[in-house]
Amino acid sequence: MKKIGPPSVILAATLLIAACAGGEPESAVESGASIADRLAQFAPVTLNFEASLLDDRQKRVLRRLVEASDHLDAIYRLQVWRGNADPSSLLPDDETPEAAAIRDYYELMYGPWDRIAEDQPFVPGIGPKPAGAGSYPEDMTKTEFEEWIGLNRSEAGAFTSYYTVIERDNGGLRAVPYSQAYVEQLEAAAAALRDAADHADNASLERFLRLRAESFLTDDYFDSEIAWMRLEDNLIDPTIGPYEVYEDKLFGYKASFESFIGIKDPAASAQLAGLAARLPDLERALPIPDQHKYLDRDFTSPISVIDLVYGAGETRPGVQTIAFNLPNDPRVRETEGSKKVMLRNVIRAKFETNLKPIAEQVLVAEQAERIGFEPYFTRILVHELAHGLGPDYVTGNPDLTVNKALQEHYSALEEAKADAVGTHSLGVLVERGDYSQDFYEEVLIDHVADMFRCVRFGATEAHGLGCLTQFNYLRGAGAITYDEATGKFAADLQEMPGVVSELAGQYLLLQATGDRDGAAAFLERYGSMSPEMEAAIARLDGVVPVDIRPSYAVKEMLRDW
């Protein structure tokens, strides 16, 4: 099989540019905010960590993990768009400020489309972003894909696999395993992980690194996912591999490579671990009929609080990840549960640069004053816990995952579900006496402010669309109020808990029934921005950054180690 490499990728990019050039598509350079202004929406932040905690062996491990991450980052760029193999052929090479800004913004967005402006192109001559990103032929339609599977049923598993790229082959289609499509980068990443394993002073970390290196070469990630779930007493906390399917807006099948390398805070992690013990109670308390609940699943749920040392791949472009709940493989979740990882230094940076100033602009004064870091941190935590609650499979069909049933609508619905179920679950914990009513009210206020933060990511981004549907549903039900005199919003602290629970039930039922058409209709109905919200968000422009743009102190440190 032909691997995906520079010659074929450059040809694909050239053909796309030639096809688009005839239509003269209007780019953001010509029609929207200047690229320099768009860059200014991201506040520069240096992510640091306590390097004195590491001995020489651990520094060697960290160096190799960063190297492996860079190899996965190179793969991810091709997963975004095959034209990323040769961006120099697309970008202006002069030294004008505008040209420099375009090159910088391309680097930030990992391609020529603006991720926080509905994926509009900002490089002249570039057309719409392919819905399947770099995982499918750009001219392939959903119908063609589905018809091919219908005619070649034996290939269905490979075609819908998380770990294959779809290519054209003599007038038909073929599925190429990641281990072949990205062989050079994956072999190099595997070698780096094996060297890191040789120097690891933690047996569980060594086992994970060796198994994950093998996974890169075999496309079988099950054993290494189990090993990742069983990491113990590890100061260096790596998450590295193909995980999220956000980039694949055609079907939501193809997993993107990413890496989070962190330094773990054992005390903070242990402090939060008590919440994981509540998961069986929270599953029982989900606002859906019992036949859709997973009352017998393994609710093991390790929680790691880390300071992010280095990130790569899917986590890097545009909006930065603040926490995650993995693995996504339902087979692993059934036996091992899932792990929640909180990126404390990233969360703190976003709270200070984004959430607090947003609250001041969009909330009534008495509620803006109640915004605090602990409610924000806790709500992020229960959001991640909520990813491990509710359906993994369509009820009555143990072979059909929710992801594959909902296809391109899954990511936005799952992010919205985690928000709503997380906030609902905090209400359950308040009833148990784990949190005070005052604290819960602060979480509800935070939830409203945070919807404005993530809606700014754009309605084509899963979190942004998910937040938009929540906001519109809550406002339509009277749980969010609007003051016409000031143009500011408020959480109705009496109404909001009940409406959030009702909304959580709707998201969960769409997942449990695998109702793809219902999910599409829900996102369509609640996925438009009201004039009042548009006006509030307009007040943020030029005043509050959309997100942060991190640099990693470890890159400088590696030069001295």
N, C-alpha and C positions, 0 to 999 in steps of 0.2 A: 504494500500500500504506500502511496505517496504521502510523505509527511508534509504537514503545513510548515513551510519555511519561507525565507525571504523571496525566492523567485516567484512562486505562485501568489504570494501575498501582494507583492509589488504590482503584479499584473492586475490583480483584482482592484487594487487601489486606482491604478491608471485607468481602467475601464470605467470605474465609477465616476472619477473626475471628468472623464471625457463625456460620459452620458449626462452628467449634471451641467456641464458647461454650456450645452446648447440651450438649456432653459433659463440660464442666468438667474439662479435663485438669489433672492435678496438675503444677504447675510446680516448678522447682528452688528457687524462693523458699520453697515450702511444705515440700518433701520432702528437700532436700539441704543442703549447706553454705551458709552465708549468702553473699550476693553480695559482701559486704565481704571475706570470707575467700577467695572465688574471685579477687577482684582482687589480693589479697595474694600469690597464687601467681606473679605476674609482677613481677620485679624491675625498677624504673625504671632506665633507662640512657640517658645522653645521648650520641648519636653525633656526634663532632666530627671535624674534618679540618683540614688545614693551609691555611687560606684565603690565606696570604701567597704561595702558589704561583701564584695567579690574577692576571692583569692585568685591566684594565677590560673588554676585549672578552670575556674568558672569564667574567667575572662576569655579563655580559649573557646569554651563552649559558646559564650555569647557571640564572639567573633564569627564562628561557623554558622550560628543561627542567622545572623545578619546576612551572611553570604548566601545561604539557602533562600532567605526571604527575597533577596534581590533577583534571584533566578525565577522565583514564582512571580515577582512583579513584572518581569519581562514577558512571561506567558500571559498574564492578565491583560497586558496591553493588546495582545493579539485577540484575546477573548472579547475585548471591547469592540475592536474593529481590525480587520486584517490589514487595512491601510496603515496602521500604526507601526508596521515593520519598517517604513521609510518615511517618517514625518518630514524630513528635510525637503522632500519633493513637493510638499504641500504648503509649507510655511514661508513667509517672506524672510529673506536673508539680509535685508539692509539693516542699518543701525538706527533708523528713526525710532522715536519713543513708541509710536503705534505698532511698528513691527515687533519691537521687543516685548510689548505688552501682549500681543497675539501669541508669541512663542511661550511666554510665561503662563498665559491662561490655558493654552493647549496642554502644557505640562500639568497644570492644576486639575484640568478636566479629563486628562488621559484621552484626548481626542479633540476633534474640531466641533463638538456639540456642547452647548451650555447646559449642564445638568440641573441648574436651578432656574432655567428659563425654558421649560418644556422641551429640552433637547434641541433648541434652535441652533443652526450652524452659525459660527462666528468667524470662520475662515472663508474668504471669498472663493466661490466656485464649488463649494461643497453642498450636496443635497441633504435630504432627510436622513436621520440615523436609521440604519436597518433595524427592524424590530427584533431580529434574532441576533443582533450584535455580530460577533465574529464566529459564532458557533454553527451557522448555517450558510449556504450560498445566499448571497444578497438578493438574488432574483427568485429565490424559492418562496412559494406561497404555502400557507397552512394547508390548503386543500391538496396541493401536490404532495406534501409530506404525509398527510393522512391517507391519501389514495395509495401511495407507495407502500405504506405499512399494510393497508388492506390487501394488496396484491402479494405481499411478502411477509406473511404473518410470522415466519420463523425469525425475522430480523427485528420484530417489534421491540424486544427487550433491549437490544443494542441501540436502536434509534431513540428510545425514550430514556436511556441511561443518563445518569448525571455526569458520566465520565467519558463521553464521546463527542466528537466533532462531526458534523454532517457535511459531506462533500459531494460534488457531482462526479459521476463515473460512467463514461460511455453512454450518455443519454439518460442514465438513471441516477440513483443516490446510493451512497454508502456511508456507514458509520465507522469512523476511525477512532480507536481508543486514544485517550489522552497520552498514554505511555508511548504511543507511536507518533501522534501528531506533534508533541512537544518533547521529543526524545532527548535532544541535546540539553535543554534546560533542566529537565527532570533528572537526568543522569548526574548532572553537576550538583543539583540540589541534594540528591540522595547521597553523593559522596561527602558533601559538607555535613549532612546529618550524621553519617557514620563516624566522621572524625569527631564531631561533637559528642557522640555517644562514647567514644574511646576515652574522653577526658571527663565525662560526667562522674560526679561523686555520689550520685543518688541512683539507686538500682531501678526505681520505677521510671525515672527520667531516661536512663540509658535504654531500658526496654522500649519505651515509647519511640525514641529517636530511631532505633534500629528498625522497628516495625513500620514506622512512617516512611523511612527510606525505601523499604521493600514495597510499600504501597505505591509509591511514585512510579515504580517500574512494572507493577502488575495490575494497577487499577482496582485492586481489592483493598478497601479501606477498613473493613469490618474489625479485624484484629487490632489494628493500630488505633481505631476509635475506642475500643474497649481499654486499651493501654492508656490512652489519654484520660479517660474517665477515672482511671485508678492511679493517677499520679499522686504521690504522697511526699510531704515534707520537702517539697522542692522550692528553693529560693527563686531560681530561674523558671519562669512559667511560660512555656511556648504553646501557641495554638497555630498550626501551620498545615495548610492543605486546601483542597477544593471544598467549598461549603455552600455559600449562598447562591440563589438563582435569580437575584434581582436583575442582573444584566440581560437575561433572556426574557424579553417582553413578548416573544412570539408564543412560547409555550410554558415558560417557567420550568424547563427541564434541566438546563445545563448549569452545572456548578462552577463558580469562579474561584480561582486560586486567591488566597490571602494569607497573611501572617500577622500575628500579634505576639511580640516578644516582650515579656514583662518581668518586673521584680515584685515578688509576692510579699504582702504584709500579712504574716500568719495571725497576728493578734486581731487585726480588723476582720480577717476572713472568719476566724472562729466566732467573733462577736455576732456576725450575721448568720452563722450556720443554724441558729435556732429557728429561723424562719423556714428553713427547708423541712423541718420536722412538722410543720403545719400543712404541708402540701396535701396529704390525704384528706384533711378536713376541708381544705379549699376546693378540692375536686368534688367532694360531696356537696359543697355549697354552691356549685355552679348553677346559674339560673336556666337550666335546661332539664328536660325529662331524664330520669335515671338511665334509660336505655342507651343514651348517648354518652354517658360518663365512663371513665376508665378507672373504676374503683379498685381493681385488682392489679394495676400496673405497679412497677417498682418506682417508688417516689424518691429514690436516692438522688440527692441534688447538691453536690458540692458547690460551694461558693468561694470564689477567689477574688480578693481585692488586690489589684496590682497597680503599679505605676508603669505606664507604657514606655518601654525603652525604644522600640522600633516597630513600625507598621509597614506593611507592603501589600500590593495587590488590591483586592476589592475594597479594602478599608481606606485607601489613600485618596482617590479622586473626590473632589467636591466636598460634600458634607462628611464630617469625621464621625466614626463610630465611638460611642461612649460606653457601651456594654453589649454583651452578647450572650446568647443561650444556645449551646451546642452539645452534642452533635444533632444534626437534622435527621439522621438515619433512624427511622422508627424501630428497626430491629434492635438497635443499641439502646434506644430509650425504653423499650419494653423490659430489658434485663438490667440496665445500668442507670436508668434515669437520664438526667441531663445536667450539665454543669453551667453555672452562671458566673461570668467573669465581668467584674466592674473595673473600668479604667479610671481610677480615681483622679489622676492628674489631668486627664482629658475632661472629665466631668466638672472638676473645679474650674478649669479654664473656660468652659462654655457657660457655666453659671455666672461667672464674673463678667465675661465679655458680651454675653447674649441675653440670658434669661432675665437677670435683674433689670437691665435697661429696657428690655421689651416690656416687662410688667409695668414699669413707670409710664410707658407710652400708651398702653392699650387697656389697662385695668383702672377702675375707679381707685382713687387715692387710698382709701382705707383698706382695700385689699392688696394693692401693690406693696404697701408697707409690711404685709405679712409674708412676703416671699422669703424663704430661707433655704440654706444649702441642705440641711438634713431632710426636710420634706422632699426636696428635689432628688436627692440621692436615694431615698427610700422608695420613691415612686418609680425611679429607673429600675431599682432592684425588683420590685414586684412586677413590673413590666416583663423583665426577663424570666422571673418565676412563672409568669402566666403563659409564656411560650411552651412550657412543659405541662400545661393543663389543657383539658379538652381533647377533641378528636385528633387522632393521627391518621385513622382510616375512616372511610365512609361507612356509616353504620350499616351492618348487614353485608358488607363486602370487604372481607379482610385482606383482599388482594389489591384494593384500590386505595392508594394514599390520598389524603385531602389535597396535597400539592398537585398530583396528577389529575384529580377530578376538576379542580378549579382552574388549572393551567395559568394563563397570563394574569388572572385576577387574584391568584393566591397570595402573592407577596403583600399587596396593599391591604387585603382583608386580614391576613395574619398579623401585620403590624397594628392595625386598628383593634383587632381582637385582644392582643396582648395589652394594649393601653386600657381598654374598657374592662377586661377581666382583672387586670392588675388593680385598678382603682376599686372595682367591686370587691376584690379579695381583701383590700385594706379595710373596707367597711366591715367585713366579716371579722377581721382581726381586732377591730375596735370593739365589736360586740363581745369578743372573748376577753377583753381587757388588756390586750397586748399593746395598744396605742390609745392615747387620749382622744377625746372628741375634738379638742382644740387642734391637735396635730393633724387629725384627719381633715379638718376644715382647711388647714394650710395646704394639705396635699391637693384638695379639690381646687383651690385657688391657683396653685402651681400648675395643675392640669390645664386649666383654661389658658394661662399665659404660655405654656409650652406648646399648645396647638398653634399659636401664632408663630412660634419659633420654627416648627417643622413645616408648616404650610409654606413658609418662604423657600423651602427646598424645591418647590415646584410640584405640580399635580401629576407629572410623569414619574416622580420618585415615590417609592412605595410608602415611606413614612409620611411624606407630604400629603399624598392622596388619602391615606388612612386617617390622618389628623383632620383633614377637611371634612370627611364624612362624619366624623365624631362631632365636630363643632356644629355643623348644620343640623344634625339630628338633635343635639342637646338644645340648641337655640330654638328649633322648631317646637320642642316640647316644653319650653319655658324654663329650662334648667340653666341657661345662660341668658342674662338680661342685657339690655343696651340702653345707655343714657344718651338720648339725642342731643342734649344740650352740650355735653362734653365730648361726644363721639367715643365714649369708653364703655367697656364691658365689665360684667361682674358674674361670678358664680352665685346662683341662688342656692345657698347652703342647705335649705330645707328640701328643695326639689331635686337637686343634682344626684344624690346617692341613688334614689329610686330609678331615675331615668338612665343613669349609667348602667345599672344592673339590667334594665330592660334592653338597652343597646347591646350589652355583652351577650345576652341571650340570642339576639338576632344574628350577630356574627357567628356564634357557636353553632347555631342551627344551620346556617348556610354551609358551614364546614362539615357538620355531621351528616348532612344529606347530600353533600357533593353537588350542590345546586349551582352549577356554573352560570346558567342563565339568570338565576336569582341574584347571584353575586354581581354580575354585570349590571343588572337593573339597579341594584342598591348603589353601586359606585356611580352610576350615571345620575341617579336621582339626587344624591347628596354630595356629589363631587364638583360642584360649581361654587365659585366664590361670590358672596353677596356684595353689593356696593358698600355696605357698612364695613365689612371686613377689608375690602380693597382699600378703603380710605384709611383704616387703622394701619394697615401694612405700609401704605404709602408714607405715613408719618415716620416709619422706621428707616426709610431709605436715606442714606447719607448720614444717619444718626447712630444706628446700631448695626454692627457687622452681622452678616447672615450666618457666618460660622468662623471657625478658626482655621489658620493655615499653619500646621505644625512643622517645625524642623526638629531633628533628633540629635541631642547632645552626644549620643553614643558615637556618631560618625566622627566627631572630632576626637573623642577619647580613643578610638581604635588606632588612630595615628600614633599615639604615644604608648600603646600597650605592646 
